Amino acid sequence: MTTTEKIANAKKRIDELERLIKYWNDSEHDEVKVVDFTRNIENKVA
């Protein structure tokens, strides 16, 4: 693998990491939607 190929691969990895960091930062600001499921628990004696 030539130096030029190594640099190109490193650049691809850096770009991918930057996209992931941007995605994570954006997702921190999104509101989390929580669905509340109520459970009915009955005590039954056999």
C-alpha positions in Angstrom: 0.0 0.0 0.0 1.5 3.3 -1.0 1.7 6.4 1.1 -1.0 8.1 -1.1 -3.4 5.1 -0.5 -2.7 5.3 3.3 -3.5 9.0 3.3 -6.7 8.5 1.3 -7.9 5.7 3.7 -7.1 7.9 6.7 -9.0 10.8 5.2 -12.1 8.5 4.7 -11.9 7.4 8.3 -11.6 11.0 9.5 -14.6 12.0 7.4 -16.7 9.1 8.8 -15.7 10.0 12.4 -16.7 13.6 11.8 -20.1 12.5 10.5 -20.6 10.3 13.5 -19.6 13.1 15.9 -22.1 15.5 14.2 -24.8 12.9 14.4 -24.2 12.3 18.1 -24.2 16.0 18.8 -27.4 16.5 16.9 -29.2 13.6 18.6 -28.3 15.0 22.1 -30.6 18.0 21.4 -33.6 15.9 20.1 -36.3 15.4 22.6 -36.7 11.9 23.8 -40.2 10.5 23.3 -41.2 8.1 26.1 -44.3 6.0 25.9 -45.8 5.2 29.2 -47.2 1.6 29.3 -49.3 1.0 32.4 -49.3 -2.6 33.6 -52.1 -4.2 35.6 -50.7 -6.8 38.0 -53.2 -9.1 39.6 -52.3 -11.3 42.6 -54.0 -14.6 42.0 -53.7 -17.5 44.3 -53.9 -21.0 42.8 
